[in-house]
Amino acid sequence: MFLARNPQQFWDFAKTDKNHELNLLRTIYLVPLALFFAINAQYFCIVGMRNNAKSIFNGQGPVEHFGNFYAIGLSYQKADAEIRGHFSVTDHAREAIIETAKEEGIPSICVISTCNRTELYGFASHPFQLIKLLCEHTEGTVEEFEKVAYIYKNGKAVSHLFQVGTGLNSQILGDFEIISQLRKSLKLSKNMGMLNAYMERLGNSVIQASKRIKNETEISSGATSVSFAAVQYILQNVSDISEKNILLFGLGKIGRNTCENLIKHTQNSHITLVNRTKVKAQEVAGKFNLLVKDFANIQSEIANTDVLIVATGAHQPTISKELLHLKKDLLILDLSIPKNVSANVTENPFVELVHLDELSKITDKTLEQRTSQIPFANNIIAEIEGEFTSWAENRKFAPMIKALKTKLSEIKNNEIDHQRRKISDFNEQQAEIISNRIIQKITTQFANHLKEEGKESEQSIHLIQQVFQLEIDSYEKSH
């Protein structure tokens, strides 16, 4: 009796038989018989194959490394405003980071840079690949980064992004401005062809969690944000605020939000807007009937004001002592990262300077109420993160199952073509239907088996790859 030791031996033996009935049976049943050897390979394969497979399981064999998912970055928790400013990423630098990552073979990357944090999320063989990208395109150094940075890998990186994107890791708890930054970053990466399916699904899951937390908890109740904290500070430290002159310099997102909070909470009609682009200031002023002044006149405007709020978002100071010709006290609030108000303004005895980090320490009843909502928010995160993790675990089998299906289909097609030329009344349609059904059932069985194995599935995947000599595209597997 002939005993085949692997699928190829069985295949070669079957081809030597001249009996047409056996040939037809072979076409229909060879695939599942071949799979039988794969399923039981650890029992039937020759000693050399078994030893080789064992070396792969132990990490000694030629297993290609496809990289891990990392989150690298720094935030307000360890990095002060000056250091965060060094690592602040401009729009141009953001695109340059993504483009360089593409050139260096990184399959997927996303860049987040706000006043509170700078982070890179992406796939890499080592986190230093991402750290190097960040330092090359900002004013920060590796030495600075090492002192204040954090690095998360795979599951911990996923959990970190959920905490960041839902506002639980924000400098002011429940500040959802970060989610718009995340959307923008994901969109840019996708437009540049640098967002794989894993990271796109992860980003969408974080956005979903953020929406649910905002709608199902009270963690976003009240008006707590950087802009609100600035107004709160003014209300607590400036007497007769409704009678004071307020100058708002810079009308980006934080500037606009601050303007709205000033109008809502101060009942002040002496608010003046200045922006490098005057049209932008006029658009905001038109909504609230405010005064707009030219940027060229900012020096005289500062001399007339009592409170100066700087939200210019530049990478160099826009306010310095040279602009200050004061005859009365001036409170300056700097809401920018990097700092847009030079420290030398404090050389003027009339100046009190307060930066973003100090404002963010302000707590009130709103924040106390938000803190009580953290457990509810974490429950929502756990649910959605669990769904994502399950999807990712199942997805990692997909490239192997796809390659196996392709391999079996090649065997089927070749054999059907062979039998069609040999048998005059060969029923190709029936053979095609039966073979396809068998292939589908077998690949489904493999997929279910791998899901049930959990952490042990890597061994089975490597063994299946070896037995069937499967070629799995590295880019696809990393996705």
C-alpha positions as CSV (number, residue, x, y, z in Angstrom):
1,M,0.0,0.0,0.0
2,F,1.3,3.4,-0.9
3,L,1.6,5.9,2.0
4,A,2.1,9.5,1.0
5,R,4.1,11.6,3.5
6,N,2.9,15.0,2.3
7,P,0.4,16.6,-0.2
8,Q,2.9,16.7,-3.1
9,Q,3.7,13.0,-2.8
10,F,0.0,12.1,-2.9
11,W,-0.5,14.5,-5.9
12,D,2.4,12.9,-7.8
13,F,1.2,9.4,-7.2
14,A,-2.4,10.2,-8.2
15,K,-1.1,11.6,-11.5
16,T,0.5,8.3,-12.4
17,D,-2.8,6.4,-12.4
18,K,-4.4,6.0,-15.8
19,N,-7.9,5.1,-14.6
20,H,-10.4,7.8,-15.7
21,E,-12.7,7.2,-12.8
22,L,-9.9,7.6,-10.4
23,N,-8.9,10.8,-12.2
24,L,-12.4,12.2,-11.8
25,L,-12.5,11.2,-8.1
26,R,-9.1,12.8,-7.7
27,T,-10.3,16.1,-9.1
28,I,-13.2,16.1,-6.7
29,Y,-11.5,14.7,-3.6
30,L,-7.8,15.5,-3.8
31,V,-8.2,18.9,-2.2
32,P,-9.7,17.7,1.1
33,L,-7.3,14.7,1.2
34,A,-4.4,17.1,0.7
35,L,-5.8,19.3,3.5
36,F,-6.0,16.2,5.7
37,F,-2.2,16.1,5.6
38,A,-2.0,19.8,6.5
39,I,-4.4,19.5,9.4
40,N,-2.4,16.5,10.8
41,A,1.0,17.6,9.6
42,Q,2.4,17.5,13.1
43,Y,1.8,13.7,13.1
44,F,2.5,12.7,9.5
45,C,5.3,15.1,8.3
46,I,8.8,13.7,8.1
47,V,11.2,14.4,10.9
48,G,13.1,17.1,8.9
49,M,9.9,19.1,8.3
50,R,8.8,18.7,12.0
51,N,12.2,19.9,13.2
52,N,12.1,22.8,10.8
53,A,8.7,23.8,12.0
54,K,9.8,23.5,15.6
55,S,12.7,25.9,14.8
56,I,10.2,28.4,13.4
57,F,8.0,28.2,16.5
58,N,11.0,28.9,18.7
59,G,11.9,32.0,16.7
60,Q,15.0,30.5,15.1
61,G,13.5,30.0,11.6
62,P,13.1,32.4,8.7
63,V,10.0,34.2,10.0
64,E,9.7,37.6,8.4
65,H,9.1,40.5,10.9
66,F,6.3,42.8,9.8
67,G,6.6,45.4,12.6
68,N,4.5,46.5,15.5
69,F,2.0,49.2,16.1
70,Y,3.5,52.0,18.2
71,A,2.5,55.3,19.8
72,I,5.4,57.6,20.6
73,G,5.1,61.1,21.9
74,L,5.1,63.7,24.7
75,S,2.5,65.6,26.5
76,Y,1.7,68.2,29.2
77,Q,2.1,65.5,31.8
78,K,5.9,65.5,31.7
79,A,6.9,68.1,29.1
80,D,6.6,71.8,29.9
81,A,5.4,74.4,27.3
82,E,8.9,75.1,26.1
83,I,9.7,71.5,25.4
84,R,6.3,70.9,23.8
85,G,7.0,73.9,21.6
86,H,10.3,72.3,20.4
87,F,8.3,69.3,19.2
88,S,5.3,71.2,17.8
89,V,4.6,70.0,14.2
90,T,3.6,72.5,11.5
91,D,1.2,71.5,8.7
92,H,4.2,71.4,6.3
93,A,6.2,69.3,8.7
94,R,3.3,66.9,9.2
95,E,3.2,66.2,5.5
96,A,7.0,65.9,5.4
97,I,6.9,63.3,8.2
98,I,4.3,61.2,6.3
99,E,6.2,61.5,3.0
100,T,9.5,60.5,4.6
101,A,7.8,57.6,6.4
102,K,6.5,56.4,3.0
103,E,10.0,56.6,1.5
104,E,11.5,54.6,4.4
105,G,9.0,51.8,4.0
106,I,6.7,52.5,7.0
107,P,3.3,51.3,5.9
108,S,1.0,53.5,7.9
109,I,1.4,56.6,10.1
110,C,-0.6,59.4,11.7
111,V,0.7,62.6,13.3
112,I,-1.1,64.5,16.1
113,S,0.2,67.9,17.3
114,T,-1.8,70.1,19.7
115,C,-0.9,72.6,22.4
116,N,-0.9,69.8,24.9
117,R,0.8,66.9,23.0
118,T,2.7,65.7,20.0
119,E,2.3,62.1,19.0
120,L,3.1,59.7,16.2
121,Y,1.1,56.5,15.7
122,G,2.3,54.0,13.2
123,F,3.8,50.6,12.2
124,A,7.5,50.1,12.6
125,S,10.1,47.4,13.3
126,H,11.4,49.7,16.1
127,P,10.0,52.8,17.8
128,F,13.1,54.7,17.0
129,Q,12.0,54.9,13.4
130,L,9.1,57.1,14.5
131,I,11.2,59.0,17.0
132,K,13.8,59.8,14.3
133,L,11.0,61.1,12.0
134,L,9.7,63.4,14.7
135,C,13.0,64.9,15.7
136,E,14.1,65.3,12.0
137,H,11.1,67.5,11.3
138,T,10.8,69.6,14.5
139,E,13.2,71.6,16.6
140,G,13.3,68.8,19.2
141,T,16.3,66.5,19.8
142,V,16.4,62.8,20.7
143,E,18.0,63.7,24.0
144,E,15.1,66.0,24.9
145,F,12.6,63.4,23.7
146,E,14.0,60.6,25.9
147,K,13.6,62.7,29.1
148,V,9.9,63.4,28.7
149,A,8.6,60.9,26.2
150,Y,6.4,57.8,26.3
151,I,6.3,54.8,24.0
152,Y,3.4,52.3,23.8
153,K,3.3,49.1,21.8
154,N,0.5,47.2,20.1
155,G,-2.4,46.8,22.6
156,K,-1.1,49.5,25.0
157,A,-0.8,51.9,22.0
158,V,-4.4,51.2,21.1
159,S,-5.6,51.8,24.6
160,H,-3.6,55.1,24.8
161,L,-5.2,56.4,21.6
162,F,-8.7,55.6,23.0
163,Q,-7.8,57.6,26.2
164,V,-6.4,60.5,24.1
165,G,-9.2,60.6,21.5
166,T,-12.0,60.5,24.0
167,G,-10.6,63.4,26.1
168,L,-9.8,61.4,29.2
169,N,-6.1,62.1,28.7
170,S,-6.6,65.8,27.9
171,Q,-5.1,68.5,30.0
172,I,-8.6,69.6,30.9
173,L,-10.7,66.5,31.4
174,G,-13.4,66.0,28.7
175,D,-11.9,68.6,26.3
176,F,-13.1,67.1,23.0
177,E,-11.1,69.5,20.7
178,I,-8.6,66.6,20.3
179,I,-11.1,64.6,18.3
180,S,-11.2,67.1,15.5
181,Q,-7.4,67.0,15.4
182,L,-7.5,63.2,15.1
183,R,-10.0,63.4,12.3
184,K,-7.8,65.9,10.4
185,S,-4.7,63.8,10.9
186,L,-6.3,60.5,9.8
187,K,-7.7,62.2,6.7
188,L,-4.3,63.6,5.7
189,S,-2.6,60.2,6.1
190,K,-5.3,58.5,4.1
191,N,-5.1,61.2,1.3
192,M,-1.3,60.6,1.2
193,G,-1.8,56.8,1.0
194,M,-0.4,56.2,4.4
195,L,-3.3,54.9,6.4
196,N,-3.8,51.1,6.4
197,A,-7.0,49.3,7.2
198,Y,-5.9,48.6,10.8
199,M,-5.3,52.3,11.7
200,E,-8.3,53.5,9.8
201,R,-10.5,51.0,11.7
202,L,-8.9,52.0,15.0
203,G,-9.4,55.7,14.3
204,N,-13.0,55.2,13.4
205,S,-13.5,53.2,16.6
206,V,-12.0,56.0,18.7
207,I,-14.2,58.5,17.0
208,Q,-17.2,56.2,17.7
209,A,-16.2,56.0,21.4
210,S,-15.8,59.8,21.6
211,K,-19.3,60.3,20.2
212,R,-20.9,57.9,22.6
213,I,-19.1,59.3,25.6
214,K,-20.2,62.8,24.6
215,N,-23.8,61.7,24.2
216,E,-24.2,59.1,26.9
217,T,-22.2,60.7,29.8
218,E,-21.9,64.2,31.3
219,I,-18.1,64.3,30.9
220,S,-18.4,67.1,28.4
221,S,-21.0,69.1,30.4
222,G,-20.3,72.7,31.1
223,A,-17.9,74.8,29.0
224,T,-14.5,73.6,30.3
225,S,-11.7,74.0,27.8
226,V,-8.5,76.0,27.4
227,S,-10.5,79.0,26.2
228,F,-13.0,78.7,29.0
229,A,-10.2,78.4,31.6
230,A,-8.7,81.7,30.3
231,V,-12.0,83.5,30.8
232,Q,-12.4,81.9,34.2
233,Y,-9.0,83.2,35.2
234,I,-9.9,86.7,34.0
235,L,-13.2,86.7,36.0
236,Q,-11.4,85.6,39.1
237,N,-8.4,87.9,38.9
238,V,-9.6,91.1,37.2
239,S,-12.1,93.4,39.0
240,D,-14.8,95.2,37.0
241,I,-14.1,93.1,34.0
242,S,-17.1,94.4,32.1
243,E,-15.5,97.8,32.1
244,K,-12.0,96.8,31.0
245,N,-10.4,96.9,27.6
246,I,-9.7,93.4,26.2
247,L,-7.5,92.8,23.2
248,L,-7.7,89.3,21.5
249,F,-4.7,88.7,19.2
250,G,-5.1,85.6,17.0
251,L,-8.3,84.1,15.7
252,G,-7.6,80.4,15.1
253,K,-9.8,77.8,16.7
254,I,-8.7,78.6,20.3
255,G,-9.0,82.4,19.6
256,R,-12.5,82.0,18.2
257,N,-13.6,79.9,21.2
258,T,-12.1,82.4,23.6
259,C,-13.9,85.2,21.9
260,E,-17.3,83.4,22.3
261,N,-16.5,82.7,26.0
262,L,-15.6,86.3,26.6
263,I,-18.8,87.5,25.2
264,K,-20.9,84.9,27.0
265,H,-19.3,85.3,30.5
266,T,-17.9,88.9,30.8
267,Q,-20.7,91.0,29.4
268,N,-17.9,93.2,28.1
269,S,-18.5,95.5,25.1
270,H,-14.9,96.7,24.9
271,I,-13.4,93.7,23.1
272,T,-11.0,94.4,20.2
273,L,-9.8,91.8,17.7
274,V,-6.5,91.8,15.9
275,N,-5.3,89.2,13.4
276,R,-2.6,89.1,10.8
277,T,-5.3,88.4,8.2
278,K,-7.8,91.2,8.8
279,V,-10.6,89.6,6.8
280,K,-10.7,86.7,9.3
281,A,-11.0,89.1,12.2
282,Q,-13.8,90.9,10.5
283,E,-15.7,87.7,9.9
284,V,-15.6,86.9,13.7
285,A,-16.3,90.5,14.7
286,G,-19.3,90.7,12.4
287,K,-21.1,87.9,14.4
288,F,-20.7,89.7,17.7
289,N,-20.5,93.4,16.7
290,L,-16.9,93.7,17.9
291,L,-14.1,96.2,17.0
292,V,-11.3,95.2,14.6
293,K,-7.9,96.9,14.4
294,D,-5.0,96.5,11.9
295,F,-2.1,94.3,12.9
296,A,0.2,97.2,12.1
297,N,-1.3,99.1,15.0
298,I,-0.9,96.4,17.6
299,Q,1.6,98.3,19.6
300,S,-0.8,101.2,20.3
301,E,-3.6,98.8,20.9
302,I,-1.6,97.0,23.5
303,A,-0.9,100.3,25.3
304,N,-4.6,101.0,25.6
305,T,-5.7,97.5,26.8
306,D,-6.1,96.0,30.2
307,V,-6.1,92.3,29.2
308,L,-4.2,90.9,26.3
309,I,-5.1,87.4,25.1
310,V,-2.6,85.9,22.7
311,A,-3.7,82.9,20.6
312,T,-1.6,83.3,17.5
313,G,-0.3,79.8,17.1
314,A,3.0,80.9,15.6
315,H,6.3,79.1,16.0
316,Q,8.1,82.2,17.2
317,P,7.0,84.8,19.8
318,T,4.6,87.3,18.4
319,I,4.7,89.5,21.6
320,S,7.9,90.8,23.2
321,K,8.9,93.6,25.5
322,E,9.7,95.8,22.6
323,L,6.0,96.1,21.8
324,L,5.1,97.2,25.3
325,H,4.9,100.9,26.1
326,L,2.7,100.8,29.1
327,K,1.4,103.3,31.6
328,K,-0.9,100.9,33.4
329,D,-1.2,97.3,34.5
330,L,-1.5,94.6,31.8
331,L,-2.6,91.0,32.2
332,I,-1.2,88.8,29.3
333,L,-2.6,85.4,28.8
334,D,-0.6,83.2,26.3
335,L,-2.8,80.4,24.9
336,S,-0.2,79.2,22.4
337,I,2.2,76.3,21.9
338,P,5.0,77.1,21.4
339,K,4.8,80.1,23.6
340,N,3.9,83.1,21.6
341,V,4.7,85.6,24.3
342,S,8.4,86.1,25.1
343,A,9.5,85.7,28.7
344,N,11.2,89.1,28.5
345,V,7.8,90.9,28.8
346,T,8.0,90.3,32.5
347,E,10.8,92.8,32.6
348,N,8.1,95.4,32.4
349,P,6.9,96.1,35.9
350,F,3.3,96.6,34.7
351,V,3.0,93.1,33.2
352,E,1.5,89.9,34.7
353,L,2.1,86.9,32.3
354,V,0.0,83.7,32.6
355,H,0.6,80.8,30.3
356,L,-1.6,78.0,29.1
357,D,-0.3,75.4,31.5
358,E,-1.2,77.6,34.6
359,L,-4.7,78.2,33.2
360,S,-5.3,74.4,32.8
361,K,-4.8,73.9,36.5
362,I,-8.0,75.8,37.2
363,T,-10.7,73.5,38.6
364,D,-14.3,74.2,39.4
365,K,-17.5,72.3,39.9
366,T,-17.8,71.5,36.3
367,L,-14.5,69.5,36.4
368,E,-15.6,67.8,39.6
369,Q,-18.8,66.7,37.9
370,R,-16.8,65.5,34.9
371,T,-14.5,63.4,37.1
372,S,-17.4,61.5,38.4
373,Q,-18.2,60.4,34.8
374,I,-14.9,58.7,34.1
375,P,-16.0,55.2,35.1
376,F,-19.0,55.4,32.7
377,A,-16.7,56.7,29.9
378,N,-14.2,53.9,30.6
379,N,-17.0,51.3,30.3
380,I,-17.8,52.6,26.8
381,I,-14.2,52.6,25.8
382,A,-13.8,49.0,27.1
383,E,-16.7,47.9,24.9
384,I,-15.6,49.5,21.7
385,E,-11.9,48.8,22.2
386,G,-12.9,45.1,22.8
387,E,-14.8,45.0,19.5
388,F,-11.8,46.5,17.7
389,T,-9.3,44.1,19.3
390,S,-11.6,41.1,18.3
391,W,-11.7,42.4,14.7
392,A,-7.9,42.9,14.7
393,E,-7.3,39.4,16.0
394,N,-9.5,37.8,13.4
395,R,-8.1,40.0,10.7
396,K,-4.6,38.7,11.2
397,F,-5.7,35.3,9.9
398,A,-7.1,36.8,6.7
399,P,-3.9,37.0,4.6
400,M,-3.1,33.3,5.4
401,I,-6.6,32.1,4.6
402,K,-6.6,34.2,1.4
403,A,-3.3,32.7,0.4
404,L,-4.5,29.2,1.2
405,K,-7.6,29.7,-0.8
406,T,-5.6,30.9,-3.7
407,K,-3.2,27.9,-3.5
408,L,-6.1,25.4,-3.4
409,S,-7.8,27.2,-6.3
410,E,-4.6,26.9,-8.3
411,I,-4.4,23.2,-7.6
412,K,-8.1,22.8,-8.6
413,N,-7.8,24.9,-11.8
414,N,-4.7,23.0,-12.9
415,E,-6.3,19.6,-12.3
416,I,-9.6,20.5,-13.9
417,D,-7.8,21.7,-17.0
418,H,-5.7,18.5,-17.0
419,Q,-8.8,16.3,-16.7
420,R,-10.7,18.3,-19.4
421,R,-8.0,17.4,-21.9
422,K,-7.9,13.8,-20.9
423,I,-11.6,12.9,-20.5
424,S,-14.0,13.5,-23.4
425,D,-17.2,13.5,-21.3
426,F,-15.6,15.3,-18.3
427,N,-18.2,17.3,-16.4
428,E,-16.3,20.5,-15.7
429,Q,-19.2,22.4,-14.3
430,Q,-19.9,19.8,-11.7
431,A,-16.3,19.4,-10.8
432,E,-16.0,23.2,-10.4
433,I,-19.0,23.5,-8.1
434,I,-18.0,20.6,-5.9
435,S,-14.3,21.7,-5.7
436,N,-15.3,25.3,-4.8
437,R,-17.6,24.1,-2.1
438,I,-14.9,21.9,-0.6
439,I,-12.4,24.7,-0.7
440,Q,-14.8,27.1,1.0
441,K,-15.6,24.5,3.8
442,I,-11.9,23.7,4.4
443,T,-10.8,27.4,4.6
444,T,-13.7,28.1,6.9
445,Q,-12.7,25.2,9.1
446,F,-9.1,26.6,9.2
447,A,-10.3,30.1,10.1
448,N,-12.5,28.8,12.9
449,H,-9.7,26.6,14.2
450,L,-7.3,29.6,14.3
451,K,-9.8,31.8,16.1
452,E,-10.3,29.1,18.8
453,E,-6.5,28.7,19.3
454,G,-6.0,32.3,20.4
455,K,-2.4,33.0,21.2
456,E,-1.3,29.6,20.0
457,S,-2.5,30.3,16.5
458,E,0.8,31.7,15.3
459,Q,2.3,28.2,15.4
460,S,-0.5,26.8,13.2
461,I,-0.2,29.7,10.8
462,H,3.5,29.1,10.3
463,L,2.9,25.4,9.9
464,I,0.2,25.9,7.3
465,Q,2.4,28.3,5.4
466,Q,5.2,25.8,5.3
467,V,3.1,22.8,4.3
468,F,1.4,24.6,1.5
469,Q,4.4,26.9,0.6
470,L,2.2,29.9,0.9
471,E,3.4,33.3,-0.1
472,I,1.8,36.0,2.0
473,D,2.5,39.6,1.0
474,S,4.2,41.4,3.9
475,Y,2.3,44.7,3.3
476,E,-1.0,42.9,3.4
477,K,0.0,41.0,6.5
478,S,1.1,44.2,8.3
479,H,-2.4,45.6,7.5
